[in-house]
Amino acid sequence: MDNTLLLVVLILIVLFASISIVGALHRIRNASEKALAILESQTARQNTDNSSR
């Protein structure tokens, strides 16, 4: 194979891998934000329940 073709293929593989990693990081961030919102609402509910007792 020509070295140029190998270089192009390698660059494309790295490009697609980085796009995939960025997408996975976005999904992890979204899931973390949702989990944090759930925990905050549960904490607020517990605080409300405890203060009403």
N, CA, C, O and CB atoms as a CASP TS submission, in Angstrom:
PFRMAT TS
TARGET T0000
AUTHOR 0000-0000-0000
METHOD Language model
MODEL 1
PARENT N/A
ATOM      1  N   MET     1       0.832  -1.191   0.000  1.00  0.00           N
ATOM      2  CA  MET     1       0.000   0.000   0.000  1.00  0.00           C
ATOM      3  C   MET     1       0.874   1.250   0.000  1.00  0.00           C
ATOM      4  O   MET     1       2.002   1.266   0.492  1.00  0.00           O
ATOM      5  CB  MET     1      -0.945   0.001   1.213  1.00  0.00           C
ATOM      6  N   ASP     2       0.316   2.246  -0.551  1.00  0.00           N
ATOM      7  CA  ASP     2       1.006   3.519  -0.580  1.00  0.00           C
ATOM      8  C   ASP     2       0.990   4.137   0.816  1.00  0.00           C
ATOM      9  O   ASP     2      -0.007   4.027   1.529  1.00  0.00           O
ATOM     10  CB  ASP     2       0.360   4.469  -1.610  1.00  0.00           C
ATOM     11  N   ASN     3       2.067   4.776   1.206  1.00  0.00           N
ATOM     12  CA  ASN     3       2.158   5.384   2.529  1.00  0.00           C
ATOM     13  C   ASN     3       1.111   6.476   2.734  1.00  0.00           C
ATOM     14  O   ASN     3       0.610   6.659   3.843  1.00  0.00           O
ATOM     15  CB  ASN     3       3.544   5.957   2.741  1.00  0.00           C
ATOM     16  N   THR     4       0.787   7.190   1.679  1.00  0.00           N
ATOM     17  CA  THR     4      -0.209   8.257   1.782  1.00  0.00           C
ATOM     18  C   THR     4      -1.578   7.671   2.117  1.00  0.00           C
ATOM     19  O   THR     4      -2.305   8.216   2.947  1.00  0.00           O
ATOM     20  CB  THR     4      -0.277   9.068   0.469  1.00  0.00           C
ATOM     21  N   LEU     5      -1.922   6.580   1.480  1.00  0.00           N
ATOM     22  CA  LEU     5      -3.203   5.926   1.743  1.00  0.00           C
ATOM     23  C   LEU     5      -3.265   5.427   3.189  1.00  0.00           C
ATOM     24  O   LEU     5      -4.287   5.568   3.860  1.00  0.00           O
ATOM     25  CB  LEU     5      -3.422   4.756   0.761  1.00  0.00           C
ATOM     26  N   LEU     6      -2.174   4.849   3.653  1.00  0.00           N
ATOM     27  CA  LEU     6      -2.119   4.400   5.045  1.00  0.00           C
ATOM     28  C   LEU     6      -2.297   5.569   6.014  1.00  0.00           C
ATOM     29  O   LEU     6      -2.995   5.443   7.019  1.00  0.00           O
ATOM     30  CB  LEU     6      -0.789   3.689   5.321  1.00  0.00           C
ATOM     31  N   LEU     7      -1.679   6.682   5.717  1.00  0.00           N
ATOM     32  CA  LEU     7      -1.791   7.866   6.564  1.00  0.00           C
ATOM     33  C   LEU     7      -3.224   8.388   6.579  1.00  0.00           C
ATOM     34  O   LEU     7      -3.733   8.762   7.636  1.00  0.00           O
ATOM     35  CB  LEU     7      -0.832   8.963   6.082  1.00  0.00           C
ATOM     36  N   VAL     8      -3.873   8.418   5.432  1.00  0.00           N
ATOM     37  CA  VAL     8      -5.260   8.882   5.352  1.00  0.00           C
ATOM     38  C   VAL     8      -6.171   7.959   6.145  1.00  0.00           C
ATOM     39  O   VAL     8      -7.040   8.433   6.878  1.00  0.00           O
ATOM     40  CB  VAL     8      -5.726   8.961   3.886  1.00  0.00           C
ATOM     41  N   VAL     9      -5.991   6.668   6.014  1.00  0.00           N
ATOM     42  CA  VAL     9      -6.805   5.703   6.751  1.00  0.00           C
ATOM     43  C   VAL     9      -6.579   5.865   8.250  1.00  0.00           C
ATOM     44  O   VAL     9      -7.535   5.830   9.024  1.00  0.00           O
ATOM     45  CB  VAL     9      -6.478   4.258   6.309  1.00  0.00           C
ATOM     46  N   LEU    10      -5.363   6.036   8.657  1.00  0.00           N
ATOM     47  CA  LEU    10      -5.046   6.228  10.074  1.00  0.00           C
ATOM     48  C   LEU    10      -5.691   7.503  10.617  1.00  0.00           C
ATOM     49  O   LEU    10      -6.237   7.502  11.721  1.00  0.00           O
ATOM     50  CB  LEU    10      -3.526   6.281  10.278  1.00  0.00           C
ATOM     51  N   ILE    11      -5.630   8.570   9.857  1.00  0.00           N
ATOM     52  CA  ILE    11      -6.248   9.837  10.276  1.00  0.00           C
ATOM     53  C   ILE    11      -7.762   9.670  10.395  1.00  0.00           C
ATOM     54  O   ILE    11      -8.362  10.178  11.342  1.00  0.00           O
ATOM     55  CB  ILE    11      -5.911  10.974   9.273  1.00  0.00           C
ATOM     56  N   LEU    12      -8.381   8.974   9.460  1.00  0.00           N
ATOM     57  CA  LEU    12      -9.826   8.749   9.531  1.00  0.00           C
ATOM     58  C   LEU    12     -10.206   7.914  10.748  1.00  0.00           C
ATOM     59  O   LEU    12     -11.216   8.190  11.396  1.00  0.00           O
ATOM     60  CB  LEU    12     -10.318   8.063   8.259  1.00  0.00           C
ATOM     61  N   ILE    13      -9.413   6.904  11.063  1.00  0.00           N
ATOM     62  CA  ILE    13      -9.687   6.075  12.233  1.00  0.00           C
ATOM     63  C   ILE    13      -9.594   6.909  13.505  1.00  0.00           C
ATOM     64  O   ILE    13     -10.454   6.805  14.379  1.00  0.00           O
ATOM     65  CB  ILE    13      -8.710   4.886  12.298  1.00  0.00           C
ATOM     66  N   VAL    14      -8.566   7.726  13.613  1.00  0.00           N
ATOM     67  CA  VAL    14      -8.404   8.581  14.787  1.00  0.00           C
ATOM     68  C   VAL    14      -9.546   9.587  14.875  1.00  0.00           C
ATOM     69  O   VAL    14     -10.045   9.857  15.968  1.00  0.00           O
ATOM     70  CB  VAL    14      -7.049   9.313  14.743  1.00  0.00           C
ATOM     71  N   LEU    15      -9.963  10.140  13.757  1.00  0.00           N
ATOM     72  CA  LEU    15     -11.053  11.105  13.736  1.00  0.00           C
ATOM     73  C   LEU    15     -12.354  10.473  14.221  1.00  0.00           C
ATOM     74  O   LEU    15     -13.033  11.034  15.080  1.00  0.00           O
ATOM     75  CB  LEU    15     -11.234  11.672  12.328  1.00  0.00           C
ATOM     76  N   PHE    16     -12.702   9.317  13.681  1.00  0.00           N
ATOM     77  CA  PHE    16     -13.944   8.660  14.092  1.00  0.00           C
ATOM     78  C   PHE    16     -13.883   8.197  15.537  1.00  0.00           C
ATOM     79  O   PHE    16     -14.893   8.237  16.239  1.00  0.00           O
ATOM     80  CB  PHE    16     -14.240   7.476  13.184  1.00  0.00           C
ATOM     81  N   ALA    17     -12.723   7.760  15.993  1.00  0.00           N
ATOM     82  CA  ALA    17     -12.582   7.351  17.396  1.00  0.00           C
ATOM     83  C   ALA    17     -12.760   8.545  18.321  1.00  0.00           C
ATOM     84  O   ALA    17     -13.399   8.426  19.366  1.00  0.00           O
ATOM     85  CB  ALA    17     -11.210   6.694  17.636  1.00  0.00           C
ATOM     86  N   SER    18     -12.208   9.686  17.955  1.00  0.00           N
ATOM     87  CA  SER    18     -12.355  10.870  18.813  1.00  0.00           C
ATOM     88  C   SER    18     -13.799  11.353  18.835  1.00  0.00           C
ATOM     89  O   SER    18     -14.280  11.798  19.877  1.00  0.00           O
ATOM     90  CB  SER    18     -11.431  12.000  18.334  1.00  0.00           C
ATOM     91  N   ILE    19     -14.498  11.275  17.707  1.00  0.00           N
ATOM     92  CA  ILE    19     -15.913  11.647  17.681  1.00  0.00           C
ATOM     93  C   ILE    19     -16.710  10.711  18.581  1.00  0.00           C
ATOM     94  O   ILE    19     -17.612  11.152  19.293  1.00  0.00           O
ATOM     95  CB  ILE    19     -16.467  11.610  16.235  1.00  0.00           C
ATOM     96  N   SER    20     -16.388   9.440  18.555  1.00  0.00           N
ATOM     97  CA  SER    20     -17.076   8.467  19.392  1.00  0.00           C
ATOM     98  C   SER    20     -16.819   8.733  20.866  1.00  0.00           C
ATOM     99  O   SER    20     -17.735   8.646  21.683  1.00  0.00           O
ATOM    100  CB  SER    20     -16.640   7.054  19.031  1.00  0.00           C
ATOM    101  N   ILE    21     -15.592   9.055  21.207  1.00  0.00           N
ATOM    102  CA  ILE    21     -15.247   9.340  22.604  1.00  0.00           C
ATOM    103  C   ILE    21     -15.968  10.594  23.088  1.00  0.00           C
ATOM    104  O   ILE    21     -16.473  10.624  24.210  1.00  0.00           O
ATOM    105  CB  ILE    21     -13.721   9.510  22.764  1.00  0.00           C
ATOM    106  N   VAL    22     -16.018  11.611  22.261  1.00  0.00           N
ATOM    107  CA  VAL    22     -16.710  12.849  22.636  1.00  0.00           C
ATOM    108  C   VAL    22     -18.198  12.573  22.845  1.00  0.00           C
ATOM    109  O   VAL    22     -18.797  13.084  23.791  1.00  0.00           O
ATOM    110  CB  VAL    22     -16.509  13.943  21.552  1.00  0.00           C
ATOM    111  N   GLY    23     -18.786  11.781  21.979  1.00  0.00           N
ATOM    112  CA  GLY    23     -20.198  11.419  22.137  1.00  0.00           C
ATOM    113  C   GLY    23     -20.448  10.669  23.430  1.00  0.00           C
ATOM    114  O   GLY    23     -21.440  10.917  24.114  1.00  0.00           O
ATOM    115  N   ALA    24     -19.556   9.757  23.766  1.00  0.00           N
ATOM    116  CA  ALA    24     -19.700   9.005  25.014  1.00  0.00           C
ATOM    117  C   ALA    24     -19.565   9.923  26.217  1.00  0.00           C
ATOM    118  O   ALA    24     -20.291   9.764  27.199  1.00  0.00           O
ATOM    119  CB  ALA    24     -18.659   7.884  25.090  1.00  0.00           C
ATOM    120  N   LEU    25     -18.654  10.874  26.156  1.00  0.00           N
ATOM    121  CA  LEU    25     -18.487  11.827  27.262  1.00  0.00           C
ATOM    122  C   LEU    25     -19.728  12.696  27.429  1.00  0.00           C
ATOM    123  O   LEU    25     -20.103  13.023  28.555  1.00  0.00           O
ATOM    124  CB  LEU    25     -17.253  12.714  27.025  1.00  0.00           C
ATOM    125  N   HIS    26     -20.362  13.071  26.337  1.00  0.00           N
ATOM    126  CA  HIS    26     -21.599  13.851  26.424  1.00  0.00           C
ATOM    127  C   HIS    26     -22.712  13.038  27.079  1.00  0.00           C
ATOM    128  O   HIS    26     -23.465  13.560  27.901  1.00  0.00           O
ATOM    129  CB  HIS    26     -22.038  14.317  25.028  1.00  0.00           C
ATOM    130  N   ARG    27     -22.815  11.764  26.714  1.00  0.00           N
ATOM    131  CA  ARG    27     -23.841  10.914  27.325  1.00  0.00           C
ATOM    132  C   ARG    27     -23.581  10.731  28.810  1.00  0.00           C
ATOM    133  O   ARG    27     -24.519  10.723  29.608  1.00  0.00           O
ATOM    134  CB  ARG    27     -23.894   9.550  26.630  1.00  0.00           C
ATOM    135  N   ILE    28     -22.320  10.584  29.188  1.00  0.00           N
ATOM    136  CA  ILE    28     -21.976  10.449  30.610  1.00  0.00           C
ATOM    137  C   ILE    28     -22.320  11.730  31.357  1.00  0.00           C
ATOM    138  O   ILE    28     -22.852  11.680  32.465  1.00  0.00           O
ATOM    139  CB  ILE    28     -20.476  10.114  30.785  1.00  0.00           C
ATOM    140  N   ARG    29     -22.017  12.880  30.753  1.00  0.00           N
ATOM    141  CA  ARG    29     -22.345  14.162  31.399  1.00  0.00           C
ATOM    142  C   ARG    29     -23.847  14.312  31.587  1.00  0.00           C
ATOM    143  O   ARG    29     -24.304  14.734  32.650  1.00  0.00           O
ATOM    144  CB  ARG    29     -21.803  15.338  30.570  1.00  0.00           C
ATOM    145  N   ASN    30     -24.614  13.968  30.561  1.00  0.00           N
ATOM    146  CA  ASN    30     -26.071  14.082  30.670  1.00  0.00           C
ATOM    147  C   ASN    30     -26.614  13.160  31.749  1.00  0.00           C
ATOM    148  O   ASN    30     -27.487  13.557  32.521  1.00  0.00           O
ATOM    149  CB  ASN    30     -26.733  13.763  29.330  1.00  0.00           C
ATOM    150  N   ALA    31     -26.111  11.940  31.811  1.00  0.00           N
ATOM    151  CA  ALA    31     -26.569  11.004  32.828  1.00  0.00           C
ATOM    152  C   ALA    31     -26.187  11.495  34.223  1.00  0.00           C
ATOM    153  O   ALA    31     -26.965  11.344  35.164  1.00  0.00           O
ATOM    154  CB  ALA    31     -25.984   9.607  32.574  1.00  0.00           C
ATOM    155  N   SER    32     -25.013  12.072  34.363  1.00  0.00           N
ATOM    156  CA  SER    32     -24.577  12.596  35.660  1.00  0.00           C
ATOM    157  C   SER    32     -25.447  13.771  36.092  1.00  0.00           C
ATOM    158  O   SER    32     -25.805  13.884  37.264  1.00  0.00           O
ATOM    159  CB  SER    32     -23.104  13.026  35.598  1.00  0.00           C
ATOM    160  N   GLU    33     -25.784  14.642  35.151  1.00  0.00           N
ATOM    161  CA  GLU    33     -26.643  15.779  35.483  1.00  0.00           C
ATOM    162  C   GLU    33     -28.027  15.310  35.905  1.00  0.00           C
ATOM    163  O   GLU    33     -28.610  15.867  36.835  1.00  0.00           O
ATOM    164  CB  GLU    33     -26.753  16.735  34.292  1.00  0.00           C
ATOM    165  N   LYS    34     -28.563  14.290  35.231  1.00  0.00           N
ATOM    166  CA  LYS    34     -29.878  13.761  35.607  1.00  0.00           C
ATOM    167  C   LYS    34     -29.825  13.132  36.990  1.00  0.00           C
ATOM    168  O   LYS    34     -30.731  13.330  37.800  1.00  0.00           O
ATOM    169  CB  LYS    34     -30.365  12.729  34.573  1.00  0.00           C
ATOM    170  N   ALA    35     -28.769  12.376  37.263  1.00  0.00           N
ATOM    171  CA  ALA    35     -28.627  11.749  38.574  1.00  0.00           C
ATOM    172  C   ALA    35     -28.502  12.803  39.665  1.00  0.00           C
ATOM    173  O   ALA    35     -29.075  12.650  40.744  1.00  0.00           O
ATOM    174  CB  ALA    35     -27.409  10.817  38.597  1.00  0.00           C
ATOM    175  N   LEU    36     -27.761  13.867  39.394  1.00  0.00           N
ATOM    176  CA  LEU    36     -27.616  14.950  40.369  1.00  0.00           C
ATOM    177  C   LEU    36     -28.954  15.631  40.623  1.00  0.00           C
ATOM    178  O   LEU    36     -29.274  15.950  41.768  1.00  0.00           O
ATOM    179  CB  LEU    36     -26.584  15.978  39.883  1.00  0.00           C
ATOM    180  N   ALA    37     -29.728  15.853  39.590  1.00  0.00           N
ATOM    181  CA  ALA    37     -31.045  16.476  39.762  1.00  0.00           C
ATOM    182  C   ALA    37     -31.958  15.588  40.600  1.00  0.00           C
ATOM    183  O   ALA    37     -32.706  16.087  41.441  1.00  0.00           O
ATOM    184  CB  ALA    37     -31.694  16.757  38.395  1.00  0.00           C
ATOM    185  N   ILE    38     -31.902  14.282  40.378  1.00  0.00           N
ATOM    186  CA  ILE    38     -32.716  13.348  41.169  1.00  0.00           C
ATOM    187  C   ILE    38     -32.280  13.380  42.623  1.00  0.00           C
ATOM    188  O   ILE    38     -33.119  13.430  43.523  1.00  0.00           O
ATOM    189  CB  ILE    38     -32.609  11.909  40.610  1.00  0.00           C
ATOM    190  N   LEU    39     -30.988  13.351  42.860  1.00  0.00           N
ATOM    191  CA  LEU    39     -30.489  13.390  44.241  1.00  0.00           C
ATOM    192  C   LEU    39     -30.860  14.692  44.932  1.00  0.00           C
ATOM    193  O   LEU    39     -31.218  14.692  46.110  1.00  0.00           O
ATOM    194  CB  LEU    39     -28.972  13.208  44.265  1.00  0.00           C
ATOM    195  N   GLU    40     -30.777  15.806  44.202  1.00  0.00           N
ATOM    196  CA  GLU    40     -31.145  17.088  44.795  1.00  0.00           C
ATOM    197  C   GLU    40     -32.622  17.125  45.158  1.00  0.00           C
ATOM    198  O   GLU    40     -32.988  17.632  46.219  1.00  0.00           O
ATOM    199  CB  GLU    40     -30.815  18.228  43.842  1.00  0.00           C
ATOM    200  N   SER    41     -33.472  16.593  44.286  1.00  0.00           N
ATOM    201  CA  SER    41     -34.903  16.592  44.589  1.00  0.00           C
ATOM    202  C   SER    41     -35.216  15.665  45.761  1.00  0.00           C
ATOM    203  O   SER    41     -36.084  15.976  46.577  1.00  0.00           O
ATOM    204  CB  SER    41     -35.710  16.171  43.355  1.00  0.00           C
ATOM    205  N   GLN    42     -34.526  14.538  45.854  1.00  0.00           N
ATOM    206  CA  GLN    42     -34.732  13.635  46.990  1.00  0.00           C
ATOM    207  C   GLN    42     -34.263  14.286  48.289  1.00  0.00           C
ATOM    208  O   GLN    42     -34.916  14.141  49.323  1.00  0.00           O
ATOM    209  CB  GLN    42     -33.988  12.304  46.764  1.00  0.00           C
ATOM    210  N   THR    43     -33.155  14.990  48.246  1.00  0.00           N
ATOM    211  CA  THR    43     -32.649  15.674  49.431  1.00  0.00           C
ATOM    212  C   THR    43     -33.610  16.771  49.869  1.00  0.00           C
ATOM    213  O   THR    43     -33.882  16.928  51.059  1.00  0.00           O
ATOM    214  CB  THR    43     -31.257  16.262  49.161  1.00  0.00           C
ATOM    215  N   ALA    44     -34.118  17.521  48.914  1.00  0.00           N
ATOM    216  CA  ALA    44     -35.077  18.576  49.244  1.00  0.00           C
ATOM    217  C   ALA    44     -36.346  17.980  49.842  1.00  0.00           C
ATOM    218  O   ALA    44     -36.906  18.539  50.785  1.00  0.00           O
ATOM    219  CB  ALA    44     -35.418  19.406  47.995  1.00  0.00           C
ATOM    220  N   ARG    45     -36.802  16.857  49.305  1.00  0.00           N
ATOM    221  CA  ARG    45     -38.002  16.198  49.825  1.00  0.00           C
ATOM    222  C   ARG    45     -37.756  15.695  51.241  1.00  0.00           C
ATOM    223  O   ARG    45     -38.628  15.822  52.101  1.00  0.00           O
ATOM    224  CB  ARG    45     -38.426  15.031  48.907  1.00  0.00           C
ATOM    225  N   GLN    46     -36.580  15.125  51.495  1.00  0.00           N
ATOM    226  CA  GLN    46     -36.261  14.639  52.839  1.00  0.00           C
ATOM    227  C   GLN    46     -36.181  15.796  53.824  1.00  0.00           C
ATOM    228  O   GLN    46     -36.656  15.685  54.955  1.00  0.00           O
ATOM    229  CB  GLN    46     -34.937  13.859  52.832  1.00  0.00           C
ATOM    230  N   ASN    47     -35.579  16.912  53.398  1.00  0.00           N
ATOM    231  CA  ASN    47     -35.493  18.077  54.270  1.00  0.00           C
ATOM    232  C   ASN    47     -36.875  18.617  54.601  1.00  0.00           C
ATOM    233  O   ASN    47     -37.130  19.033  55.732  1.00  0.00           O
ATOM    234  CB  ASN    47     -34.647  19.166  53.622  1.00  0.00           C
ATOM    235  N   THR    48     -37.769  18.612  53.613  1.00  0.00           N
ATOM    236  CA  THR    48     -39.130  19.073  53.847  1.00  0.00           C
ATOM    237  C   THR    48     -39.863  18.136  54.816  1.00  0.00           C
ATOM    238  O   THR    48     -40.577  18.589  55.711  1.00  0.00           O
ATOM    239  CB  THR    48     -39.895  19.172  52.515  1.00  0.00           C
ATOM    240  N   ASP    49     -39.676  16.832  54.625  1.00  0.00           N
ATOM    241  CA  ASP    49     -40.309  15.856  55.517  1.00  0.00           C
ATOM    242  C   ASP    49     -39.771  15.983  56.936  1.00  0.00           C
ATOM    243  O   ASP    49     -40.538  15.901  57.894  1.00  0.00           O
ATOM    244  CB  ASP    49     -40.085  14.430  54.998  1.00  0.00           C
ATOM    245  N   ASN    50     -38.474  16.182  57.084  1.00  0.00           N
ATOM    246  CA  ASN    50     -37.874  16.289  58.405  1.00  0.00           C
ATOM    247  C   ASN    50     -38.285  17.568  59.120  1.00  0.00           C
ATOM    248  O   ASN    50     -38.453  17.567  60.340  1.00  0.00           O
ATOM    249  CB  ASN    50     -36.370  16.224  58.297  1.00  0.00           C
ATOM    250  N   SER    51     -38.447  18.658  58.378  1.00  0.00           N
ATOM    251  CA  SER    51     -38.813  19.922  59.016  1.00  0.00           C
ATOM    252  C   SER    51     -40.275  19.953  59.394  1.00  0.00           C
ATOM    253  O   SER    51     -40.667  20.720  60.273  1.00  0.00           O
ATOM    254  CB  SER    51     -38.497  21.086  58.105  1.00  0.00           C
ATOM    255  N   SER    52     -41.096  19.133  58.747  1.00  0.00           N
ATOM    256  CA  SER    52     -42.517  19.123  59.076  1.00  0.00           C
ATOM    257  C   SER    52     -42.819  18.248  60.283  1.00  0.00           C
ATOM    258  O   SER    52     -43.930  18.290  60.813  1.00  0.00           O
ATOM    259  CB  SER    52     -43.323  18.650  57.887  1.00  0.00           C
ATOM    260  N   ARG    53     -41.859  17.464  60.719  1.00  0.00           N
ATOM    261  CA  ARG    53     -42.085  16.583  61.879  1.00  0.00           C
ATOM    262  C   ARG    53     -41.973  17.302  63.161  1.00  0.00           C
ATOM    263  O   ARG    53     -42.136  16.701  64.223  1.00  0.00           O
ATOM    264  CB  ARG    53     -41.130  15.449  61.882  1.00  0.00           C
TER
END
